[in-house]
Amino acid sequence: MFLRTGSLVAALLAVLAAALGVASAGAPSPLSPSITYREPPALGHGPHPDRQIEMLGRKIGQMLLVGFAGTRPDEPGPRRIAAMIGAGEIGGVVLFADNVRSPAQLDALAAALAAAGGATPPFIAVDQEGGSIQRLNRRKGFRPLPSARSMARKTVCDAHDLYAATAAELADHHINLNLGPVVDLDVYPRSPAIGGKARSYDRDPATVLAYADAFIAAHRAAGVLTAAKHFPGHGSAVRDPHHAIVDISDTWQPEELAPFAELVASGRTPMVMIGHLIHPRFSDGDRPASLSRRAITEVLRQDLGFDGLVVTDDLGMDAVARRFAPEEAAVMAIRAGADLLIFANQPAREPPMVERIVAAVAGAVASGRLPVSAVEASYARLRAARAALGARPGPARAAAPCAEADPAGTNAASPGGNRAAAPLKAP
C-alpha cells in the first residue's frame, strides 16, 4: 500500500532531519568534478517547513514517469497509479505492451488515468516508433506502423501521412507523449538496440532529420509530444543498455550529434531523451550520459542551447540498475540536469519505490548536495509542457514537412524524398 500525502511528508521530514549527518544515495563521485558544488539546505524563510517539504515532494514526484501492471481501471495496479496521479505523487506513466489489449480497453484505462490528474494532466507515454517497437499493434486492433528503416524507403510526405494517422490514434486514446523519434544514425547496422531492430532511418544525418521532422510535425499537429532519442547517439553501440553497460568511446562518430543539434537549433523538438551511453565527451567519469552533467547541462543545454524537456531513458535498464540503486540514479540524473525520469521496469513498478526516490532526492536537496534550483527549474518546464498538452496547431502545421522537403513536388513518387538535401555537419 502506498503512502498518502501526510505520511509522505512525515517520511520526508525524517529524511530532512537526518540529511546533514547521514550519508545517502547519490553522493558526489570523485570522477565527477563538474558536480562538486554544495548549496545550503533548501528550507529558509517562507511557509512552514512541513508545507515546504510537502511542496518539494510534490515537485520531485512530478518529475517521475513510472510503469505499472494492469489493463483495467478497476484493477489494483491502475487504481493505485490513478490515486498517485490524483495526489500529485507522480508525473505520469509509461504504457507497455502488457498494458494494452484492445482499442476499447486502452481507451478506458488511459481515460481513467487522464481524468485522475484533474486540472494537472499527467503524461501518458508510450513507445510507438513502428516496426518491432510499437505497443499498439495490428494484432491488438490498432493501426500498424512501419519501422524507421522501412519508412525511409517511402517519400517524406508518405511517412508524414503514416505518422499523422498514428498520432491521431494515440491522441484519440488519451496518449499525449510518444517516446520517439529515434534520430540515431545507422552507424552499425547490427547494433542490438538500434540497427538490429531497424530503428534507425539511415546513416546519413540529413535523411534521418527529414523523417524525424515528419514524425515530430505529425504528432505536434495531433497535440502529442515527442522526444528525440537517444542523445548523444546510440547507433554505433555494440551492446544493448537493456542488458549491459554500454561504452561507445571507440565507436561513436561526431556526425551522430548532427540531428540533435539541428532539431535543437530550429526549436522543432520539445523533448530530448538521454541514453545510457558512456563516452568521455559526455560522461562524468564512467557514468552514462543520462546521469552526467557534462552531457545534459554542458553539451545539450549550454553548447547546443536546448531549453526544452530532458527525459532519461528508462533508469530501470541494466546499464544503470546494475551499478546504481534507483534512488541514487534519480539524484544523479536530476543533478545532471534531467527534467523527467523514467522508472518503468521492475522493481520501479512497486509503489514504495516512488516514495524512496522522492525521499532520496529531498534528502539531497536538504543536505545541499542537490540545488533546489534544479528541481524548481524542471518543475517550471514540466508545468509549461503540461499546459500545452492536447493543443492541436492544425493541418497547416502538419503539412509543413512535405512542403519544406519537396517544394516543387519532384519527390512525390520516389523513395527517400529528402535524400538530395545537403548533408548536415556535426557541431
C-alpha positions as CSV (number, residue, x, y, z in Angstrom):
1,M,0.0,0.0,0.0
2,F,1.5,3.4,-0.9
3,L,1.8,6.3,1.5
4,R,-0.7,9.1,1.3
5,T,0.4,12.7,1.3
6,G,0.6,13.0,5.1
7,S,2.8,10.0,5.6
8,L,4.9,11.0,2.7
9,V,5.5,14.4,4.4
10,A,6.4,12.6,7.6
11,A,8.9,10.4,5.7
12,L,10.4,13.5,4.0
13,L,10.7,15.3,7.3
14,A,12.6,12.3,8.8
15,V,14.9,12.4,5.8
16,L,15.4,16.1,6.2
17,A,16.3,15.7,9.9
18,A,18.9,13.2,9.2
19,A,20.3,14.5,5.9
20,L,23.1,16.6,7.2
21,G,24.5,13.8,9.3
22,V,23.8,10.6,7.5
23,A,25.2,9.6,4.1
24,S,22.5,9.0,1.5
25,A,22.3,7.9,-2.1
26,G,23.9,9.9,-4.8
27,A,27.0,11.2,-3.0
28,P,29.3,13.0,-5.5
29,S,31.8,10.8,-7.2
30,P,35.5,11.9,-7.4
31,L,35.2,11.1,-11.1
32,S,32.6,14.0,-11.5
33,P,34.4,17.3,-10.8
34,S,31.5,19.2,-12.5
35,I,29.1,18.4,-9.7
36,T,31.1,19.0,-6.6
37,Y,29.2,22.2,-5.6
38,R,27.1,22.3,-2.4
39,E,24.3,24.6,-1.5
40,P,22.7,25.5,1.8
41,P,19.6,23.5,2.8
42,A,16.5,24.4,0.9
43,L,14.4,25.4,3.9
44,G,14.5,29.0,5.0
45,H,12.1,31.9,5.2
46,G,8.6,31.3,3.8
47,P,5.9,28.8,4.5
48,H,6.0,26.4,7.5
49,P,8.8,23.8,7.0
50,D,6.2,21.0,6.8
51,R,4.5,22.8,3.9
52,Q,7.8,23.4,2.2
53,I,8.7,19.8,2.4
54,E,5.2,18.8,1.1
55,M,5.6,21.2,-1.9
56,L,9.2,19.9,-2.6
57,G,8.0,16.3,-2.5
58,R,5.2,17.0,-5.0
59,K,7.6,18.8,-7.4
60,I,10.0,15.9,-7.3
61,G,7.2,13.5,-7.8
62,Q,6.1,15.4,-10.9
63,M,9.5,14.5,-12.4
64,L,8.8,10.8,-12.4
65,L,7.2,8.6,-15.1
66,V,6.5,5.1,-13.9
67,G,5.3,1.8,-15.3
68,F,2.6,-0.4,-13.7
69,A,0.9,-3.7,-14.1
70,G,-2.7,-4.0,-15.1
71,T,-5.1,-3.3,-18.0
72,R,-8.4,-2.2,-16.4
73,P,-9.1,0.9,-14.3
74,D,-10.7,-1.3,-11.5
75,E,-7.6,-3.5,-11.1
76,P,-5.3,-2.8,-8.1
77,G,-2.4,-1.5,-10.1
78,P,-4.2,1.0,-12.2
79,R,-6.3,2.1,-9.2
80,R,-3.2,2.7,-7.2
81,I,-1.5,4.6,-10.0
82,A,-4.6,6.8,-10.6
83,A,-4.6,7.7,-6.9
84,M,-1.0,8.6,-7.1
85,I,-1.6,10.8,-10.1
86,G,-4.6,12.4,-8.3
87,A,-2.4,13.1,-5.2
88,G,0.3,14.7,-7.4
89,E,2.8,12.0,-6.3
90,I,3.9,11.1,-9.9
91,G,4.1,13.0,-13.2
92,G,2.7,10.2,-15.3
93,V,3.0,6.7,-16.7
94,V,4.6,4.8,-19.5
95,L,2.4,2.2,-21.1
96,F,3.9,-1.1,-22.3
97,A,2.6,-4.0,-24.4
98,D,1.2,-5.8,-21.3
99,N,-1.0,-2.7,-20.5
100,V,-2.6,-2.9,-23.9
101,R,-5.2,-5.5,-25.2
102,S,-7.6,-3.7,-27.5
103,P,-8.7,-0.2,-28.5
104,A,-11.7,-0.2,-26.2
105,Q,-9.7,-1.5,-23.2
106,L,-6.9,1.1,-23.8
107,D,-9.3,3.9,-24.1
108,A,-11.0,3.0,-20.7
109,L,-7.6,2.6,-19.0
110,A,-6.0,5.8,-20.3
111,A,-9.1,7.9,-19.9
112,A,-9.2,6.9,-16.2
113,L,-5.6,7.9,-15.7
114,A,-6.0,11.2,-17.6
115,A,-9.1,12.0,-15.5
116,A,-7.3,11.3,-12.3
117,G,-5.0,14.3,-12.9
118,G,-7.9,16.8,-13.0
119,A,-6.5,20.2,-13.9
120,T,-3.0,18.9,-13.9
121,P,-2.9,16.3,-16.8
122,P,-0.4,13.5,-16.3
123,F,2.0,12.4,-19.0
124,I,0.6,9.2,-20.6
125,A,3.6,8.0,-22.6
126,V,4.2,5.1,-25.0
127,D,7.0,3.8,-27.3
128,Q,5.2,3.8,-30.7
129,E,8.1,4.1,-33.1
130,G,7.0,1.5,-35.6
131,G,8.3,-1.9,-36.6
132,S,9.2,-4.0,-33.6
133,I,8.8,-1.1,-31.2
134,Q,5.0,-0.4,-31.1
135,R,2.9,-1.1,-28.1
136,L,-0.3,-0.6,-30.1
137,N,-0.1,-3.1,-32.9
138,R,-2.2,-4.7,-35.7
139,R,-2.7,-7.9,-33.7
140,K,-4.5,-5.9,-30.9
141,G,-6.6,-3.9,-33.3
142,F,-4.5,-0.8,-33.9
143,R,-3.1,0.8,-37.0
144,P,0.3,-0.8,-38.0
145,L,3.3,1.4,-38.4
146,P,6.5,0.5,-40.4
147,S,9.9,0.5,-38.8
148,A,12.1,3.6,-39.3
149,R,14.3,1.7,-41.8
150,S,11.2,0.8,-43.9
151,M,9.8,4.3,-43.5
152,A,12.9,5.8,-45.0
153,R,12.2,3.9,-48.3
154,K,9.0,5.9,-48.6
155,T,8.7,9.6,-49.5
156,V,8.8,12.1,-46.6
157,C,5.2,13.0,-47.4
158,D,4.1,9.4,-47.3
159,A,5.9,9.0,-44.0
160,H,4.3,12.1,-42.6
161,D,0.8,10.7,-43.5
162,L,1.5,7.4,-41.8
163,Y,2.8,9.2,-38.7
164,A,-0.2,11.6,-38.7
165,A,-2.6,8.6,-38.6
166,T,-0.7,7.0,-35.7
167,A,-0.5,10.3,-33.8
168,A,-4.3,10.8,-34.2
169,E,-4.8,7.3,-32.9
170,L,-2.7,8.0,-29.9
171,A,-4.5,11.2,-29.1
172,D,-7.8,9.5,-29.5
173,H,-6.8,7.1,-26.8
174,H,-5.6,9.8,-24.4
175,I,-1.9,9.2,-25.0
176,N,-0.1,12.6,-25.0
177,L,3.6,11.6,-25.3
178,N,5.2,9.3,-27.9
179,L,8.8,8.5,-26.9
180,G,10.3,9.0,-30.4
181,P,11.5,9.6,-33.0
182,V,14.8,7.7,-33.0
183,V,17.4,10.0,-34.5
184,D,20.3,7.7,-34.0
185,L,22.4,7.2,-37.1
186,D,22.7,3.7,-38.5
187,V,26.4,3.6,-38.0
188,Y,26.5,-0.1,-37.0
189,P,23.6,-1.8,-38.7
190,R,23.8,-4.8,-36.4
191,S,23.7,-2.8,-33.2
192,P,21.4,-4.9,-31.0
193,A,19.4,-1.9,-29.7
194,I,19.1,0.2,-32.9
195,G,20.3,-1.2,-36.2
196,G,19.5,-4.8,-35.5
197,K,15.9,-3.7,-34.8
198,A,15.6,-1.4,-37.8
199,R,15.0,1.6,-35.5
200,S,17.2,4.0,-37.4
201,Y,16.2,5.7,-40.6
202,D,19.6,5.9,-42.2
203,R,23.3,6.6,-41.6
204,D,23.0,10.0,-43.4
205,P,22.1,12.8,-40.9
206,A,20.1,14.7,-43.4
207,T,17.9,11.7,-44.2
208,V,17.4,11.0,-40.5
209,L,16.5,14.6,-39.9
210,A,13.9,14.7,-42.7
211,Y,12.0,11.7,-41.4
212,A,12.3,12.7,-37.8
213,D,10.8,16.1,-38.8
214,A,7.8,14.3,-40.4
215,F,7.4,12.2,-37.2
216,I,7.6,15.3,-34.9
217,A,5.3,17.6,-37.0
218,A,2.6,14.9,-37.4
219,H,2.5,14.4,-33.7
220,R,2.6,18.1,-32.9
221,A,-0.5,18.6,-35.1
222,A,-2.3,15.9,-33.1
223,G,-1.3,17.5,-29.8
224,V,1.1,14.7,-28.9
225,L,4.6,15.5,-27.5
226,T,7.6,13.7,-28.9
227,A,11.1,13.0,-27.6
228,A,14.1,12.8,-30.0
229,K,16.4,10.0,-28.8
230,H,19.0,8.7,-27.8
231,F,21.4,11.6,-27.1
232,P,24.3,11.8,-27.9
233,G,23.8,9.0,-30.4
234,H,23.2,5.2,-30.0
235,G,23.7,4.0,-33.5
236,S,27.3,2.8,-33.1
237,A,26.8,0.9,-29.9
238,V,27.6,-2.8,-30.0
239,R,25.7,-3.6,-26.8
240,D,22.1,-3.1,-25.6
241,P,21.6,-0.9,-22.4
242,H,18.6,-3.1,-21.5
243,H,21.0,-5.8,-20.7
244,A,24.5,-4.4,-20.3
245,I,26.7,-1.3,-19.6
246,V,27.2,0.4,-23.0
247,D,30.5,2.2,-23.7
248,I,30.7,4.0,-27.1
249,S,34.1,5.6,-26.6
250,D,35.6,3.7,-29.5
251,T,32.7,3.6,-31.9
252,W,30.8,6.9,-31.6
253,Q,31.2,9.3,-34.6
254,P,30.9,13.1,-34.4
255,E,28.2,13.2,-37.0
256,E,25.9,11.3,-34.7
257,L,25.3,14.6,-32.9
258,A,24.2,16.4,-36.0
259,P,20.4,15.5,-36.0
260,F,20.1,16.6,-32.3
261,A,22.0,19.8,-33.0
262,E,19.7,20.7,-35.9
263,L,16.5,19.8,-34.1
264,V,17.6,21.9,-31.1
265,A,18.8,24.9,-33.2
266,S,15.5,25.0,-35.1
267,G,13.4,24.6,-31.9
268,R,11.5,21.7,-33.5
269,T,11.8,19.1,-30.8
270,P,10.1,19.7,-27.4
271,M,12.0,16.9,-25.7
272,V,15.3,15.1,-25.9
273,M,15.9,11.6,-24.4
274,I,19.3,10.9,-23.0
275,G,20.8,7.5,-23.5
276,H,22.7,5.3,-21.0
277,L,25.9,5.7,-23.0
278,I,29.4,6.2,-21.8
279,H,31.8,8.4,-23.7
280,P,34.5,10.8,-22.4
281,R,33.0,13.7,-24.2
282,F,29.6,13.3,-22.5
283,S,30.3,11.3,-19.3
284,D,31.2,12.4,-15.7
285,G,33.9,9.9,-15.3
286,D,32.5,6.5,-16.0
287,R,28.8,7.5,-15.6
288,P,26.4,7.2,-18.5
289,A,25.3,10.3,-20.3
290,S,21.9,10.0,-18.6
291,L,23.5,10.6,-15.2
292,S,26.1,13.1,-16.3
293,R,26.1,16.9,-16.0
294,R,28.7,17.0,-18.8
295,A,26.1,15.6,-21.3
296,I,22.9,17.3,-20.2
297,T,23.9,20.7,-18.8
298,E,27.2,21.4,-20.5
299,V,26.7,19.9,-24.0
300,L,22.9,19.7,-24.6
301,R,21.9,22.8,-22.6
302,Q,24.9,25.1,-22.9
303,D,26.7,24.2,-26.1
304,L,23.6,23.3,-28.2
305,G,21.2,25.7,-26.5
306,F,18.4,23.3,-25.7
307,D,15.7,24.8,-23.4
308,G,13.1,22.1,-23.7
309,L,12.4,19.0,-21.6
310,V,15.2,16.5,-21.0
311,V,14.0,12.9,-20.3
312,T,16.1,10.0,-19.3
313,D,15.9,6.6,-20.9
314,D,14.4,4.0,-18.5
315,L,16.6,4.1,-15.4
316,G,15.5,0.6,-14.6
317,M,17.6,-0.8,-17.5
318,D,20.6,-2.9,-16.6
319,A,23.0,-0.3,-17.9
320,V,22.1,1.8,-14.9
321,A,20.4,-0.7,-12.4
322,R,23.5,-2.9,-12.3
323,R,25.5,-0.1,-10.9
324,F,23.2,2.3,-9.0
325,A,20.2,2.0,-6.8
326,P,17.1,3.8,-8.2
327,E,17.3,6.4,-5.5
328,E,21.0,7.1,-6.3
329,A,20.3,7.2,-10.1
330,A,17.5,9.7,-9.5
331,V,19.7,12.1,-7.6
332,M,22.4,11.9,-10.1
333,A,20.0,12.4,-13.1
334,I,18.4,15.5,-11.6
335,R,21.8,16.9,-10.6
336,A,23.0,16.3,-14.1
337,G,20.0,18.4,-15.4
338,A,17.3,15.9,-16.3
339,D,13.7,17.1,-16.0
340,L,11.8,13.8,-16.4
341,L,12.9,10.5,-15.1
342,I,11.6,7.2,-16.4
343,F,11.3,4.2,-14.0
344,A,9.2,1.8,-16.0
345,N,10.7,-1.6,-15.2
346,Q,10.6,-3.7,-12.1
347,P,11.2,-3.1,-9.2
348,A,10.2,0.5,-10.0
349,R,6.6,-0.7,-10.5
350,E,6.3,-1.2,-6.8
351,P,4.7,1.8,-5.1
352,P,7.3,2.2,-2.3
353,M,9.9,2.8,-5.0
354,V,8.4,6.2,-5.7
355,E,8.5,7.2,-2.0
356,R,12.1,6.1,-1.7
357,I,13.1,8.1,-4.8
358,V,11.3,11.3,-3.6
359,A,12.8,10.9,-0.1
360,A,16.3,10.5,-1.5
361,V,16.0,13.5,-3.8
362,A,14.6,15.6,-1.0
363,G,17.4,14.5,1.3
364,A,20.0,15.5,-1.3
365,V,18.3,19.0,-1.5
366,A,18.3,19.3,2.3
367,S,22.0,18.4,2.6
368,G,23.0,20.9,-0.1
369,R,24.2,18.2,-2.5
370,L,21.5,18.9,-5.0
371,P,20.5,22.6,-5.6
372,V,16.8,23.2,-5.1
373,S,17.0,25.4,-8.2
374,A,17.4,22.2,-10.3
375,V,14.1,20.9,-9.0
376,E,12.4,24.3,-9.4
377,A,13.7,24.8,-13.0
378,S,12.5,21.3,-14.0
379,Y,9.1,21.8,-12.4
380,A,8.6,25.1,-14.3
381,R,9.5,23.4,-17.6
382,L,7.1,20.5,-16.8
383,R,4.3,22.9,-16.0
384,A,4.7,24.7,-19.3
385,A,4.7,21.4,-21.2
386,R,1.6,20.2,-19.4
387,A,-0.2,23.4,-20.2
388,A,0.3,22.7,-23.9
389,L,-0.8,19.1,-23.8
390,G,-3.6,18.4,-26.3
391,A,-3.1,21.6,-28.2
392,R,-3.5,21.0,-31.9
393,P,-2.0,23.6,-34.2
394,G,-4.0,22.4,-37.2
395,P,-3.5,20.9,-40.6
396,A,-1.3,23.8,-42.0
397,R,1.5,22.9,-39.5
398,A,1.0,19.2,-40.2
399,A,1.7,19.7,-43.9
400,A,4.8,21.7,-43.5
401,P,7.4,18.9,-43.7
402,C,6.2,17.9,-47.1
403,A,6.2,21.4,-48.4
404,E,9.7,22.0,-47.0
405,A,11.2,18.7,-48.1
406,D,9.6,18.8,-51.6
407,P,8.7,22.4,-52.6
408,A,8.3,21.5,-56.2
409,G,6.7,18.2,-55.8
410,T,9.6,16.4,-57.6
411,N,10.0,13.7,-54.9
412,A,6.4,12.7,-54.5
413,A,6.8,9.3,-56.1
414,S,10.4,8.5,-55.2
415,P,11.6,6.7,-52.1
416,G,13.7,8.8,-49.7
417,G,12.3,12.1,-51.0
418,N,14.7,14.2,-49.0
419,R,18.0,12.3,-49.7
420,A,19.2,15.1,-52.0
421,A,19.3,17.5,-49.1
422,A,22.7,19.0,-48.3
423,P,24.4,16.8,-45.6
424,L,24.3,18.2,-42.1
425,K,27.6,18.9,-40.4
426,A,28.4,17.8,-36.9
427,P,28.8,20.7,-34.5
